[in-house]
Amino acid sequence: MSSGYLVKDVLKDISQTLSPIIERASREAQLLLMHHLNVDELWLLMNQNSHVKDAHKLFEWVERRAKNEPLEYITQKVSFYSEEFYIAQGALIPRPETELLIDEVIKNVTDKNARMTFVEVGVGSGIISIMLAKTFVNAKIIAVDISQAAIDIAKINIEKFNLGDRIELRLGSLLEPINEHIDYLVSNPPYIANNAALESNLSYEPQNALFGGDIGDEIIKELLDEVLSRNINFFSCEIGYDQKDKIQNYLNKKSFEKLEFYKDFSDFDRGFTLRL
Ligand SMILES: C[S@@+](CC[C@H](N)C(=O)[O-])C[C@H]1O[C@@H](n2cnc3c(N)ncnc32)[C@H](O)[C@@H]1O
């Protein structure tokens, strides 16, 4: 690619390359170019005849996108709950429906100044723990993940938001690294069945962030056992759209105060809060 390329021509070329493969190709062309030039949408509109330097670098990204690599891994940026986070392969790309899990916790803990201990299992990029720390200003958060790559990415985000003194990262499985008393357990665990056929873009995401066992709900059930045996007051958890009945059956005959499910934007069951 020549370095004398104009903005308007670059946008047209990227759109043409991507349109057979992805929806919203012209929007993604804008996003890639904005990221490359470090400019906003208004600048792009006003500078259609400006030259684009180092376009070869941009077209390497376009090639990656044409192979269905998620845009977020290419730009290393993702927005969640109106904040911008760093993201890279090694951590799951945060999904919009996970914002509802944060809302669920906010609904259950009305005192924003409460001095309580949250534990998150499966911290990934850190989005849940960070939003909880920002919301509950006196809370301590311990965030666990089985993947060192995820912990490294979460650490970058925790530093970005200056929350290193409030969120402690621990490498390990489920609640194995936690001996402290837990007031509130939160998790968006892997919950897809191991043999489920998935769209090709999901192959870029860490497999241990997606697959939860042969049935899919094994990790959720292990967490439920922990909650019951450790007497954890609250547990809010994201689930697959078809897992509500299985969870209800699992908790049948167990002793607790309340089990409430919530739905996502498409009206699918997407999570629950268990209160002991
Ligand atoms: C669905 S991702 C959620 C990431 C992030 N919390 C979010 O909502 O975007 C699940 C995370 O759980 C982690 N994980 C999988 N098995 C685990 C286990 N046994 N113990 C702790 N973390 C686990 C994965 O590495 C992954 O980061």
The ligand as an ORCA input file, in Angstrom:
! r2SCAN-3c Opt
* xyz 0 1
  C     -16.586    -16.348     30.832
  S     -14.976    -15.823     31.328
  C     -15.406    -14.359     32.250
  C     -14.349    -13.288     32.227
  C     -14.802    -11.935     32.804
  N     -15.154    -12.055     34.201
  C     -15.989    -11.404     32.019
  O     -17.106    -11.438     32.517
  O     -15.780    -10.947     30.875
  C     -14.600    -17.025     32.529
  C     -13.247    -16.913     33.226
  O     -13.149    -17.970     34.174
  C     -11.833    -18.483     34.175
  N     -11.890    -19.855     34.699
  C     -12.212    -21.000     34.060
  N     -12.181    -22.051     34.903
  C     -11.842    -21.548     36.119
  C     -11.648    -22.118     37.406
  N     -11.802    -23.424     37.619
  N     -11.282    -21.313     38.425
  C     -11.122    -19.968     38.246
  N     -11.309    -19.365     37.045
  C     -11.660    -20.150     35.998
  C     -11.384    -18.364     32.734
  O      -9.976    -18.369     32.650
  C     -12.029    -17.041     32.325
  O     -11.157    -15.966     32.543
*
